[in-house]
């Protein structure tokens, strides 16, 4: 269901073929913070097993290509504020898939990032069991390299016909954007829609999908906005207000700790342990102080120099 959705209580999911993620880390983080995007489904990360990726405030899960070289691959980048857990990785020559699970409106939903390389070719005997194993409720974001006019492609290919037949047979929905996501550099190829979603979602979950003319790749991202926010992580309570003045802490503990205590019974020991714990907690709080931190998203919004953001804006207008 495609609706105009409020930004309140919304989950934003970005799908993007990065064509190499490492060189685009800063630009992607800038986009995530600027648009309050919580989950990113990445294809073609081009990561090796020893590749290091880091996004402050996010967790990263990857399924690299099994041959260990820098091509293909899938990954999920998810905000640390969202309660989730890793389900599985699939690392095959034909496709790589990363799966997590989140809870939306008390409903567990699996989210997949999958990349299906043009070669080696995948057969229906390989693809259909994967799609049949996705579970009751799921969302798959992928570059399927599958073209079919049902999801808006200009032309069709054999994989597109195979995928359309399988999802029709298994009552799987597709969610595709209106505009192209692939912008070939070769003159004998034309822009088309290669990046889209397959889904089975509860009927109460509505969404909208849109193309974004952002980021540096031969693919532009797709943004899926879901009308319900997932279950958040419960923030850990802190004993302190911020940084701790340990000299003041030591002084408070020396003045408040009574070492002349009777420890003859189990109750004596239990009560003394509770009193000591309370004293330590109180001393940490009293000796701590708030530190002035610049809002983290604002910090990252300034990562890209003005002349770079101007060039990015020009590129977006050219795509549009």
C-alpha positions in Angstrom: 0.0 0.0 0.0 1.5 3.3 -1.1 0.5 6.2 1.2 1.8 9.7 2.1 3.3 9.0 5.5 4.2 11.3 8.4 7.8 11.4 9.5 6.7 10.6 13.1 6.9 6.9 14.1 8.4 5.9 10.8 11.1 3.4 9.8 13.2 4.5 6.8 15.0 1.7 4.9 17.5 2.5 2.2 18.4 0.1 -0.5 21.6 0.8 -2.5 24.1 -1.0 -4.8 27.2 0.8 -3.7 29.6 -0.7 -6.3 32.2 -0.5 -3.6 31.3 0.7 -0.1 34.6 1.7 1.5 35.2 4.7 -0.7 31.6 5.9 -0.1 31.5 5.6 3.7 31.5 9.3 4.5 29.0 10.3 1.8 26.6 7.5 3.0 26.8 8.4 6.6 26.1 12.0 5.7 22.9 10.9 3.9 21.8 8.6 6.8 22.1 11.3 9.4 20.6 14.0 7.1 17.5 11.9 6.3 17.2 10.0 9.6 17.5 6.6 7.9 17.7 3.7 10.3 18.4 0.7 8.1 20.5 0.4 5.0 20.5 -2.7 2.7 23.7 -2.6 0.7 24.7 -4.7 -2.3 28.0 -4.9 -4.0 30.0 -3.8 -1.0 33.2 -5.3 -2.6 34.6 -6.2 0.8 37.3 -8.7 1.5 37.2 -10.7 4.8 39.8 -8.3 6.3 37.9 -5.2 5.2 37.0 -2.8 8.1 33.8 -0.7 8.0 32.7 1.7 10.7 29.6 3.9 11.0 29.2 5.6 14.3 25.9 4.8 15.9 25.2 1.9 13.6 25.9 -1.9 13.6 27.1 -3.6 10.4 26.5 -7.2 9.3 28.1 -8.6 6.1 28.0 -11.6 3.8 31.1 -11.4 1.7 31.7 -13.4 -1.5 33.0 -16.9 -0.6 36.1 -16.6 -2.8 37.5 -13.8 -0.6 38.0 -11.3 -3.4 36.5 -7.7 -3.5 33.4 -8.2 -5.6 29.6 -8.8 -5.1 28.6 -9.2 -1.4 25.7 -7.9 0.7 25.5 -6.0 4.0 23.0 -4.5 6.5 23.8 -1.3 8.4 21.3 -0.7 11.2 20.9 1.9 13.9 22.1 0.8 17.3 18.9 2.3 18.7 16.8 -0.4 17.1 16.3 -3.7 18.9 17.3 -6.5 16.5 19.2 -9.7 16.1 21.2 -11.4 13.4 19.5 -14.4 11.8 21.9 -15.7 9.1 24.4 -15.2 6.4 24.4 -17.0 3.0 27.7 -16.9 1.1 27.3 -18.7 -2.3 28.9 -18.0 -5.7 25.5 -17.2 -7.1 24.3 -14.9 -4.3 25.1 -13.5 -0.9 22.5 -12.6 1.7 22.5 -11.0 5.1 19.4 -11.4 7.4 18.3 -9.7 10.6 15.0 -9.6 12.5 13.2 -6.6 13.9 9.9 -6.3 15.7 7.2 -3.9 14.4 3.9 -3.6 16.2 4.7 -6.8 18.2 5.3 -8.7 14.9 8.7 -10.2 14.1 9.8 -9.3 10.6 12.9 -10.6 8.8 14.9 -8.1 6.8 17.2 -9.4 4.0 19.9 -7.7 2.0 20.8 -9.9 -1.0 22.9 -9.6 -4.1 22.4 -11.8 -7.1 25.3 -11.5 -9.5 24.7 -11.7 -13.3 27.2 -14.6 -13.4 27.3 -17.4 -12.5 23.7 -17.7 -13.5 21.2 -18.8 -10.8 18.6 -21.5 -11.6 15.0 -21.7 -10.4 16.0 -24.8 -8.4 18.4 -22.5 -6.4 16.3 -19.4 -6.2 12.9 -20.8 -5.3 14.0 -22.7 -2.2 15.6 -19.5 -0.9 12.4 -17.4 -1.5 10.3 -20.2 0.1 12.5 -20.2 3.2 12.0 -16.5 4.1 9.4 -17.0 6.7 5.9 -15.6 7.4 6.7 -11.9 7.3 9.8 -10.6 5.5 11.3 -7.8 3.4 14.0 -8.5 0.9 16.0 -5.6 -0.6 18.2 -6.7 -3.5 19.8 -6.0 -6.8 18.4 -9.1 -8.5 19.8 -8.3 -11.9 16.3 -9.3 -13.0 14.3 -7.3 -15.5 10.5 -7.5 -16.0 7.9 -5.0 -17.0 5.8 -5.9 -14.0 8.2 -3.9 -11.7 8.7 -1.2 -14.3 11.6 -2.3 -16.4 12.0 -1.1 -20.0 13.0 -4.6 -21.1 12.9 -8.2 -19.8 15.5 -10.8 -19.3 15.4 -14.5 -18.6 16.1 -14.0 -14.9 13.3 -11.5 -14.6 10.8 -13.9 -16.2 12.0 -16.7 -13.8 11.7 -14.4 -10.7 8.3 -13.2 -11.7 7.1 -16.7 -12.2 8.4 -17.8 -8.7 7.0 -14.8 -6.8 3.6 -15.2 -8.5 3.5 -18.9 -7.6 4.4 -18.2 -4.0 2.2 -15.1 -3.5 5.2 -12.8 -2.8 4.7 -9.1 -3.5 7.2 -6.8 -5.1 7.8 -3.1 -4.2 9.6 -1.2 -6.9 10.2 2.5 -7.4 8.9 4.5 -10.4 12.2 5.5 -11.8 15.5 3.8 -12.8 18.0 2.7 -10.2 20.8 1.6 -12.6 22.6 4.2 -14.7 25.0 2.4 -17.1 28.1 4.1 -18.3 28.1 2.3 -21.6 26.2 4.0 -24.4 24.7 0.7 -25.7 22.8 0.2 -22.4 19.9 2.1 -21.0 18.8 3.0 -17.4 16.5 0.6 -15.7 15.1 -0.7 -12.4 17.4 -3.4 -10.9 17.0 -2.6 -7.2 13.7 -3.3 -5.5 12.0 -5.2 -2.7 10.2 -8.5 -2.3 7.8 -8.7 0.6 5.2 -10.4 2.7 4.1 -7.9 5.4 1.2 -7.6 7.7 -1.8 -5.8 6.2 -1.6 -3.0 8.9 1.9 -2.0 7.8 1.8 0.7 5.1 4.7 2.1 3.2 5.8 4.5 0.5 8.8 4.1 -1.9 10.8 6.7 -3.7 14.0 7.1 -5.8 16.8 9.2 -4.4 19.3 11.0 -6.7 22.1 10.5 -4.1 25.5 8.9 -3.6 28.3 8.0 -5.9 27.7 4.8 -7.8 26.3 3.6 -11.1 23.2 2.8 -9.0 21.0 5.3 -7.2 19.4 4.4 -3.9 15.7 3.6 -3.2 14.1 4.7 0.0 11.3 2.7 1.6 9.4 4.5 4.4 7.4 2.2 6.7 4.6 3.7 8.8 5.6 2.0 12.0 8.8 2.3 14.0 10.5 -0.9 15.1 11.0 -1.8 18.8 13.8 0.3 20.2 16.7 -0.8 22.3 16.2 0.1 26.0 18.9 2.7 26.8 21.3 1.7 29.6 20.9 3.9 32.7 24.1 5.6 33.8 25.5 6.0 37.3 27.1 9.2 36.4 26.0 12.6 34.8 29.0 12.4 32.5 32.8 12.5 33.2 33.9 11.6 36.8 36.2 13.6 39.0 38.0 10.6 40.6 39.8 12.7 43.2 36.4 14.0 44.4 35.1 10.4 44.3 37.9 9.2 46.5 37.3 12.0 49.0 33.6 11.2 49.2 34.3 7.5 49.7 36.8 8.2 52.4 34.4 10.4 54.3 31.4 8.2 53.9 32.8 4.7 54.4 32.7 3.2 57.8 35.3 0.4 58.2 34.5 -0.4 61.8 31.6 -2.8 61.2 30.6 -6.1 62.6 30.6 -8.9 60.0 29.6 -11.8 62.2 26.4 -13.0 60.5 25.1 -13.4 57.0 22.7 -10.4 57.5 25.7 -8.3 58.6 27.6 -9.1 55.4 24.5 -8.6 53.2 23.6 -5.3 54.7 27.2 -4.0 54.6 27.5 -5.0 50.9 24.3 -3.2 50.1 25.5 -0.1 52.0 28.8 -0.1 50.2 27.2 -0.5 46.8 24.8 2.4 47.5 27.8 4.5 48.7 29.7 3.9 45.5 26.7 4.7 43.3 26.1 7.9 45.2 29.7 8.9 45.2 30.0 8.4 41.4 26.9 10.5 40.8 28.0 13.3 43.2 31.5 13.5 41.7 30.4 13.4 38.1 29.6 16.4 35.9 28.0 16.9 32.5 30.3 17.6 29.5 29.3 19.7 26.6 29.2 17.6 23.4 28.3 18.9 20.0 25.3 17.1 18.7 26.8 14.1 16.8 24.7 14.3 13.7 25.7 18.0 13.3 29.3 16.9 13.5 28.9 14.5 10.7 26.9 16.9 8.6 30.1 19.0 8.5 32.3 16.1 7.4 31.8 16.9 3.7 33.3 20.2 2.5 31.0 22.7 1.0 32.4 22.4 -2.5 31.9 18.6 -2.4 28.3 18.9 -1.3 27.8 21.4 -4.1 29.2 18.9 -6.6 26.9 16.2 -5.2 23.9 18.5 -5.6 24.8 19.1 -9.2 25.1 15.4 -9.8 21.7 14.8 -8.3 20.1 17.4 -10.5 21.7 15.8 -13.5 20.3 12.4 -12.6 16.8 13.9 -12.0 
